[in-house]
Amino acid sequence: MYFQVVILALLALLPMVNPPTTATLLLGLSKGMSREHVRQQVNLAAIYLFCTLCISFFIGSSILELFGISIPGLRLAGGLIIGFIGFRMLFPAPTQANNVDINQSIAFVPLTMPSMCGPGTMALVISGAAQIAELPEEYSRFTIYSGMVTAFALMSLISWGVLKLADPVCKVLGATGIDAMTRIMGFLLVCMGMQFCINGIKEVAQDPAFHTQSQQVTLTTEDLHPESTLALKYSNVQALG
């Protein structure tokens, strides 16, 4: 049971976390930074990823309910953040190339959130925690929870290894190659951000509560203007006749 939970959790998390995408993002953001600082950021990103996955799994739904945040809202916010970062990478400011902050922290934002542990990953982990809570009592909660924590640790270790490969790639590409890669990744990030926003809007439009509120607004409008509504219906009947 323990190993089944670990394997299933890893298979579900790998396409959502997608460490290679974050490695390409690291290539663009680490331009001008020292190798020691980049290694430090990679180590911190792996630790932050593990902590964020655990927090999302154990108390993620409670935090969202506490602040009244929905999953579509989380997707929209993540999409805006990713789009803003991508826009800055695609069109860097003229002074940014000359005055690069070589000590800036990129481990948590954007490497961990929203890149590796974005809205999709958090939604997957939170929904998984909800399904585990509904399992019959015959399943050992300790075994399942320990398997999930182990999967989070392995996922963080895999991400750490993939991000470590970004440093050798920097040596191969050189300054010109990194600049070109930065702009390409910036464009892709803008597209990813827009897709996150589209998915969030689609989820809101498909939410039954949204349609219920729209019907309530329509009914309220008819209550406020009954004469105009009756006149419109009468004119429609005459047109059909």
C-alpha positions as CSV (number, residue, x, y, z in Angstrom):
1,M,0.0,0.0,0.0
2,Y,2.8,2.4,0.9
3,F,4.7,1.9,-2.3
4,Q,1.5,2.1,-4.4
5,V,0.7,5.5,-2.9
6,V,4.3,6.8,-3.5
7,I,4.3,5.6,-7.2
8,L,0.8,6.9,-7.9
9,A,1.5,10.3,-6.3
10,L,4.7,10.7,-8.3
11,L,3.1,9.8,-11.6
12,A,0.4,12.4,-10.9
13,L,2.8,15.1,-9.7
14,L,5.5,14.8,-12.4
15,P,3.5,16.3,-15.3
16,M,2.1,19.0,-13.1
17,V,5.3,20.1,-11.4
18,N,7.2,19.8,-14.7
19,P,10.8,20.5,-13.5
20,P,12.3,20.9,-17.1
21,T,10.1,24.0,-17.7
22,T,11.3,25.5,-14.4
23,A,14.9,24.8,-15.5
24,T,14.4,26.8,-18.6
25,L,12.9,29.6,-16.5
26,L,15.9,29.5,-14.2
27,L,18.2,30.0,-17.3
28,G,16.5,33.3,-18.1
29,L,16.3,34.6,-14.5
30,S,19.8,33.7,-13.4
31,K,21.5,35.8,-16.1
32,G,24.3,37.8,-14.4
33,M,24.1,35.8,-11.1
34,S,27.1,34.0,-9.7
35,R,27.1,30.2,-9.8
36,E,27.2,30.0,-6.0
37,H,24.1,32.1,-5.7
38,V,22.3,30.1,-8.4
39,R,23.1,26.8,-6.5
40,Q,21.8,28.4,-3.3
41,Q,18.5,29.3,-5.1
42,V,18.2,25.8,-6.5
43,N,18.6,24.3,-3.0
44,L,16.1,26.7,-1.5
45,A,13.6,26.0,-4.3
46,A,13.7,22.3,-3.6
47,I,13.1,22.9,0.1
48,Y,10.3,25.4,-0.7
49,L,8.7,22.9,-3.0
50,F,8.6,20.2,-0.4
51,C,7.2,22.6,2.2
52,T,4.6,24.0,-0.2
53,L,3.4,20.5,-1.3
54,C,3.0,19.4,2.4
55,I,1.2,22.6,3.4
56,S,-1.2,22.3,0.4
57,F,-1.9,18.7,1.2
58,F,-2.6,19.0,4.9
59,I,-4.1,22.5,5.3
60,G,-4.4,23.8,1.7
61,S,-8.2,23.5,1.6
62,S,-8.6,25.1,5.0
63,I,-6.5,28.1,4.0
64,L,-8.5,28.6,0.8
65,E,-11.8,28.4,2.7
66,L,-10.4,30.8,5.4
67,F,-9.7,33.5,2.8
68,G,-12.7,32.6,0.6
69,I,-10.4,31.8,-2.4
70,S,-11.6,29.4,-5.0
71,I,-9.6,27.2,-7.4
72,P,-10.5,29.3,-10.4
73,G,-9.4,32.4,-8.5
74,L,-6.1,30.7,-7.7
75,R,-5.7,29.9,-11.4
76,L,-6.3,33.5,-12.5
77,A,-3.9,34.8,-9.9
78,G,-1.2,32.4,-11.0
79,G,-1.8,33.2,-14.6
80,L,-1.4,36.9,-14.0
81,I,1.9,36.3,-12.1
82,I,3.3,34.0,-14.8
83,G,2.2,36.4,-17.6
84,F,3.8,39.4,-15.8
85,I,7.1,37.5,-15.3
86,G,7.1,36.4,-18.9
87,F,6.4,39.9,-20.2
88,R,9.4,41.2,-18.2
89,M,11.6,38.5,-19.7
90,L,10.3,39.1,-23.2
91,F,10.7,42.9,-23.1
92,P,13.4,43.6,-20.5
93,A,13.9,47.2,-19.4
94,P,16.9,49.0,-20.9
95,T,18.4,49.6,-17.5
96,Q,17.7,46.0,-16.4
97,A,20.5,44.6,-18.6
98,N,23.1,46.9,-17.1
99,N,21.9,46.8,-13.5
100,V,21.1,43.2,-12.8
101,D,20.4,42.4,-9.1
102,I,22.8,39.5,-8.7
103,N,21.5,38.8,-5.2
104,Q,17.8,38.7,-5.8
105,S,15.9,35.8,-4.5
106,I,14.1,33.7,-7.1
107,A,13.7,30.5,-5.1
108,F,10.2,30.9,-3.9
109,V,8.8,33.3,-6.6
110,P,8.8,32.4,-9.4
111,L,10.7,29.0,-9.2
112,T,8.5,27.3,-6.6
113,M,5.3,29.4,-7.0
114,P,3.8,29.6,-9.5
115,S,6.2,27.6,-11.7
116,M,6.6,24.2,-10.0
117,C,3.8,24.4,-7.4
118,G,1.3,26.5,-9.4
119,P,-2.5,26.5,-9.3
120,G,-2.8,23.2,-11.1
121,T,-0.4,21.4,-8.8
122,M,-2.1,22.9,-5.7
123,A,-5.6,21.9,-7.0
124,L,-4.3,18.4,-7.7
125,V,-2.9,18.0,-4.2
126,I,-5.9,19.6,-2.4
127,S,-8.4,17.4,-4.3
128,G,-6.2,14.3,-3.5
129,A,-6.3,15.2,0.2
130,A,-10.1,15.5,0.0
131,Q,-10.4,12.1,-1.7
132,I,-8.2,10.5,0.9
133,A,-10.3,11.9,3.7
134,E,-13.3,10.2,2.2
135,L,-11.7,6.7,2.1
136,P,-13.2,4.0,4.4
137,E,-11.6,3.6,7.9
138,E,-10.1,0.2,6.9
139,Y,-7.4,2.1,5.0
140,S,-4.5,3.1,7.2
141,R,-4.2,6.9,7.3
142,F,-0.7,6.8,8.6
143,T,0.5,4.6,5.6
144,I,-1.2,6.9,3.1
145,Y,0.0,10.1,4.6
146,S,3.6,8.8,5.0
147,G,3.5,7.7,1.4
148,M,2.3,11.1,0.2
149,V,5.1,12.9,2.2
150,T,7.7,10.5,0.7
151,A,6.4,11.2,-2.8
152,F,6.7,15.0,-2.0
153,A,10.3,14.5,-0.9
154,L,11.1,12.4,-4.0
155,M,9.5,15.0,-6.2
156,S,11.5,17.8,-4.6
157,L,14.7,15.7,-5.1
158,I,13.9,15.1,-8.8
159,S,13.3,18.8,-9.3
160,W,16.5,19.7,-7.5
161,G,18.5,17.4,-9.8
162,V,16.8,18.8,-13.0
163,L,17.5,22.4,-11.8
164,K,21.1,21.6,-11.1
165,L,21.5,20.8,-14.9
166,A,20.7,24.4,-15.7
167,D,24.2,25.5,-14.7
168,P,26.0,23.3,-17.3
169,V,23.5,24.5,-20.0
170,C,24.5,28.1,-19.2
171,K,28.1,27.3,-20.0
172,V,27.2,25.7,-23.3
173,L,24.8,28.5,-24.5
174,G,26.9,31.5,-23.6
175,A,25.6,35.1,-23.1
176,T,24.0,35.4,-26.5
177,G,22.3,32.0,-26.2
178,I,21.0,32.8,-22.8
179,D,19.6,36.1,-23.9
180,A,17.8,34.4,-26.8
181,M,16.5,31.6,-24.5
182,T,15.3,34.2,-22.0
183,R,13.1,35.9,-24.7
184,I,11.8,32.6,-26.0
185,M,10.9,31.4,-22.4
186,G,9.3,34.8,-21.7
187,F,7.0,34.4,-24.7
188,L,6.1,30.8,-23.6
189,L,5.4,32.1,-20.0
190,V,3.1,34.7,-21.3
191,C,1.2,32.0,-23.3
192,M,1.1,29.8,-20.2
193,G,-0.2,32.7,-18.1
194,M,-2.9,33.4,-20.6
195,Q,-3.9,29.7,-20.7
196,F,-4.1,29.7,-16.9
197,C,-6.4,32.7,-17.0
198,I,-8.6,31.1,-19.8
199,N,-8.9,27.9,-17.7
200,G,-9.9,29.9,-14.7
201,I,-12.5,31.8,-16.6
202,K,-13.9,28.6,-18.1
203,E,-14.2,27.1,-14.7
204,V,-16.1,30.1,-13.4
205,A,-18.4,30.0,-16.5
206,Q,-19.1,26.3,-15.9
207,D,-19.8,26.7,-12.2
208,P,-23.5,26.1,-11.4
209,A,-23.4,28.9,-8.8
210,F,-22.4,31.4,-11.5
211,H,-25.5,30.5,-13.6
212,T,-27.7,30.6,-10.5
213,Q,-26.5,34.1,-9.7
214,S,-27.1,35.2,-13.3
215,Q,-30.6,33.9,-13.2
216,Q,-31.2,35.8,-9.9
217,V,-29.9,39.0,-11.5
218,T,-32.3,38.5,-14.4
219,L,-35.2,37.9,-12.1
220,T,-34.3,41.0,-10.0
221,T,-34.3,43.1,-13.2
222,E,-37.7,41.8,-14.2
223,D,-39.0,42.6,-10.7
224,L,-37.6,46.2,-10.9
225,H,-39.1,46.8,-14.4
226,P,-42.2,44.7,-14.7
227,E,-43.9,47.0,-17.2
228,S,-41.0,47.0,-19.7
229,T,-40.7,43.3,-19.4
230,L,-44.4,42.7,-20.2
231,A,-44.3,45.1,-23.1
232,L,-41.3,43.3,-24.5
233,K,-43.0,40.0,-24.2
234,Y,-46.2,41.4,-25.8
235,S,-44.3,42.8,-28.8
236,N,-42.6,39.5,-29.3
237,V,-46.0,37.8,-29.4
238,Q,-47.3,40.3,-31.9
239,A,-44.2,39.8,-34.1
240,L,-44.7,36.0,-34.1
241,G,-48.4,36.5,-34.9
